[in-house]
Amino acid sequence: MHERVEAISRSLRSVPRLQRFVDDADHGPLPAVLVVLTLTTGVIDAVSILSLGHVFVANMTGNVAFLGFALVGAAGFSLAASLTALVAFFAGAFGIGVLLRRTIIDRLVLIRIAIVAEIALVVVALVVAAIGEEPFTGIGRTLILTLLALAMGIQNAAARQLAVPDLTSTVLTLTFTGLAVDGLRKQSRATMTRRGAALGAMLIGALAGAAIDIHGGAVWALALAILLLLLAGGAAAVLPTQLGQWRRRR
């Protein structure tokens, strides 16, 4: 099995356009992993918006705006839901941030730990969703919301610590702005590829998550998110892992 995975990895690295993602000199396999995590973000935010009410669990910029809408009594926005998401996201980011700052200098170990934590949280959220009934209300809705926001806080904190340009995995405002502004002057192919991949991944993830949530339900959409997290974890586990400069935290 390991030999087969290595063969696939070698074949991917032989394709020039994929080489920068699979075996980047500065970031190793991290760009590929973060693109998959961006796909996951799109799926999970689709679930939170469509099945948990008007609330984001990954995009805190939008969530702060929703909090403002709720404070003035705008219909369809929940003050409690927005606050829950903000607090849980902060807790996830703070917790993993403290751990990573104090104990981990290897970027590959960092992303592996973050993905394992995310998988555990999203699996529990899926179980709660499967036990409950849609539309989710009360404690069940709050628990799912909290678990997903915790997972996204962990993911965002890990991506920030990894510091791969244009691949934050949860927020794309600066990525989109950079694509527009730097489009006026020459961009490197690697930069354009990362930015385009991030935007495309978020769009595809949101599209897939929304389609599955609408036609199949939140449980199946969360199952897709778990599958993507397992894919990202697998990539972090089997793609190039030799000790190199890219593994050192900046």
PyMOL commands that set and color helices and strands:
alter all, ss='L'
color gray80, all
select helices_A, chain A and resi 2-13+16-22+30-51+60-71+79-103+107-131+138-162+173-182+189-215+218-238+245-247
alter helices_A, ss='H'
color red, helices_A
deselect
rebuild
show_as cartoon
